[in-house]
Amino acid sequence: MGKPKKSKPVLLIEEDDVENVIIAHTETKTHKKKAMSSAKASFVKKSGHSNEDDFSTLIGGEKIKGTGKGDVLKNGHKFSLKQICTRIQFALYRKNSKNWVETSPSASKCKNILSIYPNSFAEYQENKTHYKTLLREKMVDLKDHLSIKDNLKEYLSLVITNLGDVNYVVMKDNTNQFIFDANEVIDTIVSNSIIANSRAIKGGDTPEQKVLITIPQGKRFVNLIELETRNSSEGHYAQFLCVCNAKKLFNLLTTCITEEKIFNDNLVVRGKAIKEFQEKILS
């Protein structure tokens, strides 16, 4: 049996009234994203564990147990490992998640967004239009909050490093491990991005259901990171989801962070990470 054909991407160009820039969104004709199958999720999880084994062996470190941001530890420095696949899930948190740092202004904003939802999924289903309308105001407020560069930096630090708990972000292609300083990753995203809200694509859609962190691609801006609420089932209800396009992130980082040094054939260390990696990891 041949592989099913994928729906052809449609490029939708929108103009953001606040920033007066062109925002490009790539959507499929169905306008819905299917959740990852359990088989695929299992494969991704196993692949991640294998990558942790490989990387920890390469640097002489140890794997970190649990579900925190760090995956490998060496000499007190934590590495967060990311595959260059379709997307990276930075966060999927409920309102009462321990991952929301109490002192974080951005965490407070996100938790406040989740507070609009009723306790039961069934009640939400009965009046989805009402809750989508409430969400519009909250997402516009979050967009305005993250449009301030210091706030965006704080938010990204929350979801990528747990406010400084991770030192390095590692992105693996087929053969190489690209190692970046975590703060430089965040600074690169912040300095190149513009924040926008999603818009209605077709009749019946509700606008401003997402916050989009966009970056330049040619003469347009495209989505790098999407912030939204997840309400697809009783098991995935009233959750705050933050996902990143992995390939676009890798292209952004390798384009902006060009200084490079290679160790052990396939450890490609970039930018500000080079000096500290040599002195504190390989020593």
C-alpha positions in Angstrom: 0.0 0.0 0.0 1.5 3.4 -0.9 1.9 6.2 1.6 -1.0 8.5 1.9 -0.6 11.9 0.3 0.0 14.8 2.5 -2.2 17.9 2.1 -0.4 20.6 0.2 0.8 23.5 2.3 -1.0 26.8 1.6 1.0 30.0 2.3 -1.2 32.6 4.0 0.1 36.2 4.2 -1.2 38.4 6.9 -0.3 41.9 8.0 0.0 42.5 11.7 -1.5 45.9 12.5 0.6 46.6 15.6 4.0 45.9 14.1 3.1 46.7 10.5 5.1 43.7 9.2 4.2 40.8 7.0 3.5 37.6 8.9 3.5 34.3 6.9 1.7 31.2 8.2 2.0 27.8 6.6 -1.1 25.9 7.2 -2.6 22.7 5.6 -5.9 22.7 3.9 -7.4 20.8 6.8 -6.4 23.6 9.2 -6.1 21.0 12.0 -3.0 19.3 13.4 -3.4 15.6 14.3 -1.9 14.5 17.6 1.1 12.3 17.4 0.2 8.6 17.3 1.2 6.4 20.3 3.5 4.4 18.1 5.3 7.5 16.8 5.4 9.0 20.3 7.0 5.8 21.6 9.6 5.9 18.7 10.4 9.6 19.5 10.8 8.8 23.2 13.1 5.8 22.5 15.1 7.9 20.0 15.6 10.6 22.6 16.8 8.0 25.2 19.3 6.7 22.6 20.6 10.2 21.9 21.1 10.7 25.6 23.2 7.6 25.8 25.3 8.6 22.8 25.9 12.1 23.9 26.7 11.3 27.6 29.2 8.8 26.3 30.8 11.3 23.9 31.4 13.9 26.7 31.9 11.5 29.6 28.8 12.7 31.3 25.8 11.0 32.9 22.1 11.0 32.0 19.7 12.9 34.2 16.7 11.0 35.4 13.2 12.5 35.4 11.4 14.9 33.2 13.3 18.2 33.8 14.8 20.4 31.2 18.3 18.9 31.5 19.1 15.5 29.9 22.8 15.1 30.5 25.1 16.3 33.3 28.9 16.9 33.3 30.9 18.8 35.9 27.8 20.5 37.2 26.7 21.7 33.7 23.4 20.6 32.2 22.7 19.8 28.5 19.2 19.9 26.9 19.2 17.6 23.9 17.0 18.3 20.9 16.6 16.3 17.7 16.3 18.2 14.4 12.9 16.7 13.7 9.6 18.3 12.8 9.0 20.1 16.1 10.3 20.6 19.6 7.8 20.6 22.5 9.2 23.1 25.0 6.2 23.0 27.3 2.9 21.2 27.9 1.7 22.3 31.3 -1.5 22.3 33.3 -2.4 25.2 35.6 -1.1 23.4 38.7 2.2 22.1 37.1 5.3 22.4 39.2 7.1 23.7 36.1 5.5 27.1 36.5 8.0 29.1 38.5 6.1 31.1 41.1 8.2 34.2 40.6 7.9 34.2 36.8 5.7 37.0 35.4 5.2 35.0 32.2 4.2 31.9 34.1 1.6 34.0 35.9 0.2 35.1 32.5 0.0 31.6 31.2 -1.7 30.2 34.3 -4.1 33.1 34.2 -5.0 32.0 30.6 -5.8 28.5 31.8 -8.0 29.8 34.5 -10.8 30.7 32.0 -11.6 27.0 31.5 -14.2 25.1 33.5 -13.2 22.1 35.6 -14.8 19.6 33.2 -14.0 18.9 29.6 -17.7 18.2 29.0 -18.7 21.6 30.2 -16.1 23.2 27.9 -17.5 21.1 25.0 -21.0 22.4 25.6 -19.9 26.1 25.1 -16.6 26.1 23.2 -17.4 29.4 21.4 -17.7 31.2 24.7 -14.4 30.0 26.0 -12.7 30.8 22.6 -14.0 34.3 22.9 -12.6 34.6 26.4 -9.3 33.2 25.2 -8.9 36.0 22.5 -8.5 38.7 25.2 -6.0 36.6 27.1 -3.9 35.8 24.1 -3.8 39.4 22.9 -2.6 40.3 26.4 0.1 37.6 26.3 1.2 38.9 22.9 1.6 42.4 24.2 3.5 41.1 27.2 5.9 39.1 25.0 6.4 41.9 22.6 8.6 43.5 25.2 12.0 42.0 24.7 12.9 41.5 28.4 9.6 39.6 28.9 10.2 37.4 25.9 13.6 36.6 27.2 12.2 35.7 30.6 9.5 33.5 29.0 12.0 31.6 26.8 14.3 31.1 29.7 11.4 29.6 31.6 10.4 27.1 28.9 13.8 26.3 27.5 16.1 26.3 30.6 13.7 26.5 33.6 15.1 30.0 34.3 18.8 29.1 34.0 18.8 25.4 35.1 20.2 24.4 31.7 23.6 25.6 30.4 23.7 24.2 26.9 21.2 23.4 24.1 22.3 20.5 21.8 20.7 19.9 18.4 21.5 16.6 16.6 21.4 16.1 12.9 22.2 12.7 11.3 25.8 12.7 12.3 26.7 15.7 14.4 25.9 17.2 17.8 25.7 21.0 17.6 26.3 22.6 21.0 25.1 26.1 21.8 25.2 28.2 24.9 21.6 28.2 26.2 21.5 32.0 26.9 22.9 32.7 23.4 20.1 30.6 22.0 17.5 32.6 23.8 19.2 36.0 22.9 19.3 34.9 19.2 15.6 34.2 19.2 14.7 37.4 21.0 16.8 39.7 18.8 15.4 38.2 15.6 11.7 37.8 16.4 8.4 39.6 16.2 5.4 38.6 18.2 1.9 38.2 16.6 -1.4 36.6 17.2 -3.0 34.0 15.0 -5.8 35.0 12.7 -8.9 33.3 11.4 -8.1 31.3 8.3 -11.5 30.3 7.1 -15.2 30.9 8.0 -16.0 29.7 11.5 -12.4 30.0 12.8 -11.8 32.2 15.9 -8.9 34.6 15.6 -6.3 35.3 18.3 -6.2 31.8 19.7 -2.4 31.6 19.6 0.6 33.7 20.2 3.2 33.3 17.5 7.0 34.0 17.8 8.0 34.7 14.2 11.4 35.1 12.5 12.4 36.5 9.1 12.6 34.2 6.2 13.4 36.1 3.0 11.0 39.1 2.9 8.5 37.5 5.2 8.2 36.4 8.8 7.4 32.7 9.5 6.3 30.9 12.7 9.1 29.7 14.8 7.3 29.1 18.1 3.6 28.7 18.7 1.9 29.2 22.1 -1.6 27.8 22.5 -4.0 26.0 24.8 -4.7 22.3 24.2 -8.3 21.1 24.6 -8.5 18.0 22.4 -9.8 15.5 24.9 -10.4 14.8 28.6 -6.8 13.6 28.8 -5.4 16.7 27.1 -7.6 19.5 28.5 -6.7 23.0 29.8 -3.0 22.6 29.0 -0.6 25.3 27.9 1.4 24.1 24.9 4.6 25.7 23.5 6.0 24.1 20.4 8.9 25.1 18.1 9.8 24.3 14.5 13.1 22.5 15.0 14.5 23.0 11.5 13.7 26.7 11.5 15.4 27.0 15.0 18.5 25.1 13.8 18.7 27.3 10.7 18.4 30.5 12.7 21.1 29.4 15.2 23.6 28.2 12.6 23.0 31.4 10.5 23.5 33.8 13.4 26.0 31.9 15.5 28.8 31.2 13.1 32.0 30.8 15.2 32.7 27.1 15.3 35.1 24.5 16.8 34.9 20.7 16.3 35.8 18.2 19.0 35.9 14.4 18.8 34.9 14.5 15.1 31.2 15.2 15.6 30.9 17.6 18.6 30.3 20.9 16.8 30.5 23.7 19.4 29.3 27.1 18.3 29.6 30.7 19.6 29.9 31.5 23.3 29.8 27.8 24.2 33.3 27.2 22.8 35.5 28.6 25.6 33.5 27.2 28.5 33.0 23.8 26.8 36.8 23.5 26.3 37.6 24.6 29.9 34.8 23.0 31.9 33.6 20.0 30.0 36.5 18.6 28.1 39.1 19.3 30.8 
